[in-house]
C-alpha cells in the first residue's frame, strides 16, 4: 500500500490533489506546526488583474498546532472573510461556465459558521475529492498518535497504517526525509511527478496562470475537470527501492497517462473519521 501525507490546505492546488489521487491512503498532517503566510489558510485564484490571495484570518498566539488554530471573527459583516471571499468568487467567477453548478455548495461554505481552521480545510478537501471523484481515503495524523520527528515520524506513520511505500513530493522533502533510513525500516519511497495541465480560464488575455486553488479548474471546466487533471499526470517514480515490493495491481504503470482509481483498501487500514 502507498501512503502520502501533507499539511491541510485551505483550497488545495492541483498538485496536492494529484498526490492524493496517487496514494492508497492520504494522511492530513494536522498536528504539525502552523506556518503563517502559507497555504494552510490561504490560496490564490485568478482575478482580472492577475492571481490574488484569499486569506482566512487566524487568531494569533492561540496555539502553534494546525488542528488548534482558530479563525478570527470580525464584527463588521461586510468585512468578514467569508463575505469577502464569496464576493470575490461571484465577481470573478460568476460568469464562469460552471459556476452555477457548484454555487449552492460554495455558498454553504461561506455562510456556515467556522471556528477551527482544520474543519474548514477538511471540508474544502472533501469537496475537491467529491467533485474530482478521488476515492482515496483520508485520515488525520492527530488520530494516529505519531511519535518522533522528521524521518522517524514518517516511518512511524507508515508502520501505523501498514504502508510499505511512502509517496513524497519534490519540494522540501530533502529537509526531513532520509530515504536510506526509511529503506532500512523496510519501507519504499516514491517521488511524485506532476505536470500542471492547462485549461480554459477566465480572463484569457492575461494568459494561463498555474498553481491556483482547485476551484479555478472546476468552476471553469466542470465535469471535465477530472480528465483534465489526470490526463497529464505522471506516474510515481521509484527512489532506490525494489518496485516489485509493491503489488503490481496497485502500482501505476510507467506508461499510463491517467491515474487509475485506487484499488480497494486493505482490511487492516481503517480510515479515521475526519470530524474532530
SULSUL-V903936 format. One record per run of one state. SS is the DSSP state (h for helix, s for strand, l for the rest). FROM is the first residue (numbers start at 1). TO is the last residue. If there is no record, write none. Layout:
ss: [SS	SS]
from: [FROM	FROM]
to: [TO	TO]
This chain:
ss: [l	s	l	s	h	l	s	l	s	l	s	l	s	l	s	l	s	h	l	s	l	h	l	h	l	h	l	s	h	l	s	h	l	h	l	s	l	h	l	h	l	s	l	h	l	s	h	l	s	l	h	l]
from: [1	2	7	13	14	23	25	29	33	34	42	48	50	56	58	59	65	66	69	70	72	77	80	81	94	99	110	116	117	132	137	141	144	150	162	165	169	173	176	179	185	188	192	204	207	213	214	232	237	239	243	246]
to: [1	6	12	13	22	24	28	32	33	41	47	49	55	57	58	64	65	68	69	71	76	79	80	93	98	109	115	116	131	136	140	143	149	161	164	168	172	175	178	184	187	191	203	206	212	213	231	236	238	242	245	276]
